[in-house]
Amino acid sequence: MKALTRSGKSKILGGVCGGVGEYLDTDPNIIRIVLVILLALGLVTLFWPLFCVVVYVAA
């Protein structure tokens, strides 16, 4: 079973997006771009509780 952890290799802003990228087997830059787009559109506030849980688990 895979664990969601912060990345040890891709440590931009603490490695959270890198950890999510490693967990999903995708490029961490794609996760970062999606996060920036969601922030720009204001959609992160809709998913804020889920985002907080992901960051807490990854930390």
N, C-alpha and C positions, 0 to 999 in steps of 0.2 A: 504494500500500500504506500502510495506516495504521500509525503508530508508537505504542507504548504509552509515554507520558511523563507526568510530573507535570503537574498542571493549573496554568496561570498565572492562571486566574480564580477557581477554587474552592480556596482554600488553607487549609482547616481541617486541622490536623495534617500539614502539609507538602504537601498537594495530591495525595497518593497515591490516595485514594478518588475525588477529583475527576477524576484522570487516567484511572482505570479506568472511571468513569462516562462520560467523554467517548469513550473507546475503544469502549465497548459501546453508545453512544448512549442512555444511560439517565440518570436523575437521580442525581447523586452522593449525595444523601441516602438513596436506596434502598440503595446500596452500603454506606453507613455503618450503616444500620439492620441490614442482613444481617450485617455484621461484628460488631456489638454482640450480636446474637442468637446468633451462632456462639460468640462469646467467653463469653456467659452459659451456654451449653449445654456448653462445654468441647470443642466440635468443632474449634476452631482448632488444637488440639494434634495432631489427626489429620492436618490439612492443613498443618502448620507448614512443611515443606520447600517446598511449592508457594507458600505465602504469602510466604516469604522470597525466593523467586525473583521473584515479582511485584513486591515492594517494591524489590528490587535493580534490576530492569530499569526500573521507573518512576523511580527516583532517577537 
